Amino acid sequence: MSSLMTPRRTTSLALVLMSIAMLQGCSVCDNLQAVPASRVPDEFLGRGREEMQNISLSRLRQDQPDVYRLDAGDVLGVFIENVLGEEGSQPPVHFPEQGNLAPSLGFPIPIREDGTIDLPYVKAIPVKGLSLVEATDLIRDIYTKNEILQGDQSRIIVTLTRRREIQVTVIREEGGGAEGISKRGTGQIIEMPAFENDVLHALNLTGGLPGLDARNEIYVIKGSFEDGVERDQMIAAINSCKEVCECPEEILDGPKIVKIPLRFYSENVPAFDEKDIVLDEGDIVYIPARDQERFYTGGLLNGGENILPRDYDLDVVEAVALVGGTFASGGTGIGGVANGGIGGGGRGGGSGGSGSTGRNPSDLVVLRKLECGDLVPIRVNLNEALTNPSQRILVQPGDTLILRYTLEEELYNAAISVLGFNFLLNQIQGNSGGGGAIF
């Protein structure tokens, strides 16, 4: 063994290894000309999500009226002695399917599309917008004026048998949901009673507020088919814009589309009205997924894509830790060499802490995409970021995090590896009877 591994050959091998390590370390010399994080303008750093506040849930439901107001689609229970029902007879009793209605009396009379009801011996009676008491008085007055009944001597009963319902479609793109039912890419058609036909009730009937994998916003689409055609044409024209910086920053919501943000910054309070959250027949409630809110990793980090938190901030240090990266190693390498260790300076990065034989990478480059499509490389020193807030920039959607060694870290780890390698060769030569020091 000693004849094969002479000190001269071992020293030559060490020099070769050192040269390779220096060449590897010098690969950082042709890095992107990244801007230090402390010198990046604020408009490129993004704004924290933790500064946002939640919208009041009471803004998602409509105010309840003082009394129930009748309209087309309601079904009344009407009993008029000697007109709808024999004299001295008892009115029929109806137990409605809607659990929030009391049993009703009388014969079912629907309110027609024009807001009127049709009763025997008289013309159509308009009851739209009236309460049950007002409708009862109106029917009594009409029958009395037509001399069909004699004022207060007649027995007239008007009750509400079934409330009108509004049918809407709710499309939710986030995963999961109530009782384990997946809602990704699916929709539900729901029917809501009058004065409960609002956004909050629609969410409650379909699984509650948007999940963490959905955007913090809700769209109410009220347009017709032709409105949808016009909007598709408008979006297609915007997307085909060649000069990116001259294109609109975002697609504005038209008069038929209401955007309801669930979180907002204090200086930008949402300005939608109560009529915007009241749903009409055929409306669509749309909750989009937030699949595009991701950041990407590469270099010495495990390559892949990761979804950003929705309601709180994630800085670069937390992002590196989230994907399993290591930094701020406390090892000097001396203990590892003394124990015969070799590793730690490899391309995968050391684990840091006690027993580490090398330094972990600290050169983090964040590739940030601008609105015009350009990339701004931002350099972060992870070791400094632990104590310097200016280095701990927030990760934004579309960021790519690339972690690499600095030249100093490459050379240090290479030196530690060479020392460990020679230490092992020295032990091998000693065990085989060879003598002499390597260096």
C-alpha angles and dihedrals in degrees: 000000000000091000091054097044106042120172090250093053092044092051090049090050090051091051091050091051090048091050092050090048091050091050090050090048092049089058085085089061091078094050123139113280091253123184115237110251092237090061100046114113115250093243089066095049099064129223126279119254092214088072090067123097130215120252117245109261090219087072089065095061132060124244114259116242122241089247134005112274118211124234142157112308096035117120117216129203106223128184119178114175112236090008106053100013136014123274111273093011124127119247116246116261121226125194106205124220092229105091095211094062126085120231111281133218130218140033118315112259116176122214108237129226092269092054097254135117127217117227131171121277097004138078122262110297118219110225102158111132094012128121120233091259092050091047090051092051092047093052090048092050093049094050091045094049090050089051092237093120132025107239118257093359091077121084113230124174124184120181136161112256100174132004119227116258131214119215118213136166121236118198116189120181100186120101128246120026142164118346092358094295111148114232100181110127093354136106139201132215110217134181119217127189119242115282089021093069099108139111096265093054091046090054092046092053093050104044108296131266119357115285125244091266091057129078120263091246140079129210123210110198112199101163131116127240092271090051088056092051092052092048093050089053091049094050091047090054091050094048091050091056108127100199101065096193091053094052121095112275091230139003106259121228111250127222089269095052123066119195114203114191115204093200128035144166116261094246092053107055111177112255103203119133133227091259088060094062095043108098123220131199110295098013120145123222109201127190111185125209120241099225091139095061094093140123128211133220134206145148111054091352121088104272116240147088127281131191117239122235112263104215105026138046129262118200126198095262092052091045093054090049090047093058093045100262122150130215144158095048113196096199122110096197093236094103092049093052092046089054092048095258123156110174133075099087096071127120093266095065128243124271095239128219128063116006095015113144098199148021124276121236116268105173106104120178117194114201105206121192117221128211091260091054096256122132125232114198112213120193120216126185103215093200091056092041090068091070105014114076092196089067095050098081120175120257112242130201110279096023119144116209116204117184121198141159122262117235090255091052092048092052093044093051091045091052092049090050092051092048091050092047093051091045090057092046090051090053091048092051091047092052091049093050097257120138140201133072123275093226 
